[in-house]
């Protein structure tokens, strides 16, 4: 009997250790109150830094969201996802202040994502919004999407690429715009620019981007004059030339502004190219100076 009593006492002590003293270990014997409450359900928000096989669309439905690893072939990469302010209660129009603010944010974020001005590469930036159903359910995000192009000319097509665009323009890259072969046609000016190795004979070169002021899209010759002047200043800085009355006699410029629809949303980045209409060279003219680009006969 004495042995049985000692056994019962030991069991009682063990039970006390599991119950009465449990509070010191964070257990109170109630399994239902130790779970964290689940977050309230909300609208779908796409993540940044992911890639997709589908082409860019300016309205994204949840059913169309199919991210893939950027190491596999894809057409689109999301550089950033932002949120409209609470005052934006309806899907913003393309030329609205809210949409222009979203594009400006995407413009900055995209350049930071690739490591340099994104227009310095064969890239296009698009801003996607939630679908009508998504907006009605409370979605208020905008997505900054980058795609690689085969050219930055008007006939550009999306490239099915592999590898992330993150830091893609931080250093030398096949994406970068450089020396070009400029082709003229029946219409005035250069009709087509084709990338070429700088060691091969060429007559044009990408020199940088000029940000146009917030004005209506150029409609007549007088409206285009400031655009050419702006690109000439970019050319001078790139080639190491003085900005004076002789600049326009040293080299011509080719301007490639965004289209009217992109202009409405606030895209003011004009791609600028140096053009030698009278000769070819077999080197880059970056920092070449006045000797390499002498004043031509007026």
SULTAJO-V626990 format. One line per field, one symbol per residue. ss: DSSP state (2 for helix, 1 for strand, 0 for the rest). phi: phi as a letter, one per 20 degrees, with the letter a starting at -180 (. if undefined). psi: psi as a letter, one per 40 degrees, with the letter a starting at -180 (. if undefined). Layout:
ss = ???
phi = ???
psi = ???
This chain:
ss = 0222222222222222220002222000002220000000000000000011000000110222001100000101111111100000000000002222222222222222220002221011111111022222000011111111100000000100100000000000000100111111000001111110000001011111111000000000222222222222222222200000002222011111000222220000111111100000100000002222000000
phi = .ffffffffffffffffedfefgfenddndfedeeffffffbffcfeemddbffffcecdegfeebfcfffdgbdbceeacdcffffedcgfffdfffffffffffgffffffenagfffceccdcdddffgffffeofcecdeddcedeadffefcfeedcnfefmfdfcgbffffbfcdedebfffneebdcgbfffefbcbbfdqcdefffcgfgccgffegfffffffffgfffemdfebfegfeeaecddceffgffffeofdedfdcfcdfdacccbfdfmfnfffcffeff
psi = dddddddddddddddddecdedddeeheeheeeehiiiihiiihhiiieiiidiihiehhiddehgiiheeihieihhdihahiideheihiideidddddddddddddddddeeihdeeigihhihiiiidddddeehfiihhhhihieieidfiihhhiiiiehededahiedihbiihhhiadihahdhhhiihdeihieihheahhhiigiihhdiddddddddddddddddddefiigaeedeediiihigiiidddddeehehhhhhhhgeeiiifiiehedidddgihih.
